[in-house]
Amino acid sequence: MTGHALQPVGTPRGADDEMRHLLLGAIPALRAFAFSLTYDLDRSDDLVQDTLVRAWTKADSFTRGTNLTAWLFTILRNLFYSEQRKRKREVEDADGHHAGRLTSLPEQEIRVEMREFQVALNLLPFSQREALVLVGAQNFTYEEAAAICGVAVGTMKSRVSRARVRLIEALGMTGTDEIGADAFTRAALGAGP
């Protein structure tokens, strides 16, 4: 089988290479966004893989010159919600029998500040957490984040603002001037570099 079997139909060979390069470059951002939705490395990796496959097969529907990452995040988000709807129909492990047989790898040592931030981030309502990750951590504009989530720009701004206030309160801070050097925390709380 040749490499042409993986090319989107109707796409010139040069455009294939460009799209492949762009998709590979987007993987770190996709992984971070997927993990912020799932909090499960295996699920997030599967979600990223499914996103890349969907993007590759639908590459002809991507408008060159527009924001590829926003397009990929929209695909990933839609796949995530489709998966969530399917999971609702699955049988729960009510007695915990299956869960009791599962094991997990020991956690790596991480900085206390990041752990506290992650705990506080997890306390946010999903819509606020998603908005904060898109705008604060992934550096999407409010307009791009609103398009990804399918909401009005004002709604996105409101979600980010409320999320930032809640995070500052949850972390016991009086403002962003108390934030440490962690770039992710600073960006999410709107403190800048």
C-alpha positions as CSV (number, residue, x, y, z in Angstrom):
1,M,0.0,0.0,0.0
2,T,1.4,3.4,-0.9
3,G,1.3,6.7,1.1
4,H,-1.4,7.8,-1.3
5,A,-3.9,5.6,0.6
6,L,-3.9,8.1,3.5
7,Q,-4.5,11.2,1.3
8,P,-7.8,13.0,1.5
9,V,-9.7,12.5,-1.7
10,G,-9.3,15.4,-4.2
11,T,-6.4,17.0,-2.3
12,P,-3.1,17.7,-4.2
13,R,0.0,15.9,-3.0
14,G,1.7,19.1,-1.8
15,A,-1.5,20.1,0.2
16,D,-1.4,16.6,1.9
17,D,2.1,17.2,3.2
18,E,1.1,20.7,4.5
19,M,-2.0,19.3,6.2
20,R,-0.1,16.4,7.7
21,H,2.5,18.9,9.1
22,L,-0.3,21.2,10.5
23,L,-2.1,18.3,12.1
24,L,1.1,17.0,13.7
25,G,1.9,20.5,15.0
26,A,-1.5,20.7,16.7
27,I,-1.2,17.5,18.7
28,P,0.1,19.1,21.9
29,A,-2.7,21.6,22.0
30,L,-5.3,18.9,21.2
31,R,-3.9,16.6,24.0
32,A,-4.1,19.4,26.5
33,F,-7.7,20.3,25.5
34,A,-8.8,16.7,25.5
35,F,-7.3,16.1,28.9
36,S,-9.1,19.2,30.3
37,L,-12.3,17.6,29.1
38,T,-11.7,14.0,30.2
39,Y,-9.1,14.0,33.0
40,D,-8.0,10.6,31.7
41,L,-4.9,10.2,29.7
42,D,-6.1,7.1,27.8
43,R,-9.4,8.7,26.9
44,S,-7.8,12.0,25.9
45,D,-5.3,10.2,23.7
46,D,-8.1,8.3,22.0
47,L,-10.1,11.5,21.6
48,V,-7.1,13.2,19.9
49,Q,-6.5,10.2,17.6
50,D,-10.2,10.2,16.6
51,T,-10.0,14.0,16.0
52,L,-7.0,13.6,13.8
53,V,-8.6,10.8,11.8
54,R,-11.8,12.9,11.4
55,A,-9.8,16.0,10.4
56,W,-7.7,14.0,7.9
57,T,-10.8,12.5,6.2
58,K,-12.6,15.8,6.2
59,A,-9.5,17.9,5.2
60,D,-11.3,19.1,2.1
61,S,-13.9,20.9,4.3
62,F,-11.2,22.9,6.1
63,T,-10.9,26.4,4.6
64,R,-7.2,27.2,4.1
65,G,-6.1,30.4,5.9
66,T,-8.6,30.0,8.8
67,N,-7.7,28.9,12.3
68,L,-6.9,25.2,12.0
69,T,-6.6,24.7,15.8
70,A,-10.1,26.2,16.3
71,W,-11.4,23.8,13.6
72,L,-9.7,20.8,15.3
73,F,-10.9,21.9,18.8
74,T,-14.5,22.0,17.4
75,I,-14.1,18.5,16.0
76,L,-12.6,17.2,19.3
77,R,-15.3,18.9,21.4
78,N,-18.1,17.4,19.2
79,L,-16.5,13.9,19.4
80,F,-16.3,14.3,23.2
81,Y,-19.9,15.2,23.5
82,S,-20.9,12.3,21.2
83,E,-18.9,10.0,23.5
84,Q,-20.6,11.4,26.6
85,R,-24.0,10.7,25.1
86,K,-23.0,7.1,24.4
87,R,-21.6,6.7,27.9
88,K,-24.9,7.8,29.5
89,R,-26.4,4.7,27.9
90,E,-23.8,2.4,29.3
91,V,-24.5,0.2,32.4
92,E,-23.0,1.7,35.5
93,D,-20.8,-0.3,37.9
94,A,-23.2,0.3,40.9
95,D,-21.6,-2.2,43.3
96,G,-18.1,-1.1,42.4
97,H,-17.0,-4.7,41.6
98,H,-15.4,-3.8,38.3
99,A,-13.8,-0.6,39.7
100,G,-12.3,-2.6,42.5
101,R,-10.3,-4.7,40.1
102,L,-8.8,-1.7,38.3
103,T,-5.3,-0.5,39.2
104,S,-3.6,2.7,38.4
105,L,0.0,3.7,38.1
106,P,1.5,5.7,41.0
107,E,1.3,9.5,40.6
108,Q,4.4,11.4,39.7
109,E,5.6,14.1,42.0
110,I,4.3,17.4,40.8
111,R,4.6,20.9,42.2
112,V,2.2,21.8,45.0
113,E,1.1,25.0,43.3
114,M,0.0,23.2,40.1
115,R,-1.8,20.5,42.2
116,E,-3.7,23.2,44.1
117,F,-4.5,25.0,40.8
118,Q,-5.7,21.7,39.3
119,V,-8.0,21.0,42.3
120,A,-9.4,24.5,42.1
121,L,-9.9,24.2,38.3
122,N,-11.8,20.9,38.8
123,L,-14.2,22.6,41.1
124,L,-15.4,24.9,38.4
125,P,-18.6,24.1,36.5
126,F,-17.7,22.4,33.2
127,S,-18.7,25.3,31.0
128,Q,-16.5,27.7,32.9
129,R,-13.5,25.3,33.0
130,E,-13.8,24.7,29.3
131,A,-14.0,28.5,28.6
132,L,-11.0,29.2,30.8
133,V,-8.9,26.4,29.2
134,L,-9.7,27.7,25.7
135,V,-9.1,31.4,26.4
136,G,-6.5,31.2,29.2
137,A,-4.4,28.2,28.4
138,Q,-4.9,27.7,24.7
139,N,-4.9,31.4,23.9
140,F,-7.9,31.4,21.7
141,T,-9.7,34.8,21.3
142,Y,-13.1,35.1,22.9
143,E,-14.6,34.9,19.4
144,E,-12.8,31.7,18.5
145,A,-13.6,30.1,21.8
146,A,-17.3,31.1,21.4
147,A,-17.4,29.5,18.0
148,I,-15.8,26.3,19.3
149,C,-18.4,26.1,22.1
150,G,-21.3,27.3,19.9
151,V,-22.2,30.2,22.2
152,A,-22.3,34.0,22.0
153,V,-19.1,36.0,22.5
154,G,-20.6,37.7,25.5
155,T,-21.4,34.3,27.1
156,M,-17.8,33.2,26.6
157,K,-16.5,36.4,28.2
158,S,-18.8,36.0,31.1
159,R,-17.8,32.3,31.6
160,V,-14.1,33.2,31.6
161,S,-14.6,36.1,34.0
162,R,-16.6,34.1,36.5
163,A,-14.1,31.2,36.2
164,R,-11.2,33.5,37.0
165,V,-13.0,35.0,40.0
166,R,-13.8,31.5,41.3
167,L,-10.3,30.3,40.8
168,I,-8.8,33.3,42.7
169,E,-11.2,32.7,45.5
170,A,-10.6,28.9,45.6
171,L,-6.9,29.5,45.7
172,G,-7.3,31.9,48.6
173,M,-5.9,34.8,46.7
174,T,-7.0,38.4,46.7
175,G,-5.9,39.1,43.1
176,T,-3.7,38.0,40.3
177,D,-0.7,39.7,41.7
178,E,-0.3,36.8,44.2
179,I,0.1,34.3,41.4
180,G,3.4,32.4,41.1
181,A,5.6,31.9,38.1
182,D,3.6,29.0,36.7
183,A,2.8,30.1,33.2
184,F,-0.4,28.1,32.9
185,T,-1.8,29.4,36.2
186,R,-0.9,33.0,35.2
187,A,-2.5,32.7,31.8
188,A,-5.6,31.1,33.1
189,L,-6.1,33.7,35.8
190,G,-5.4,36.5,33.4
191,A,-2.1,37.7,34.9
192,G,0.0,37.6,31.7
193,P,3.6,36.4,31.4
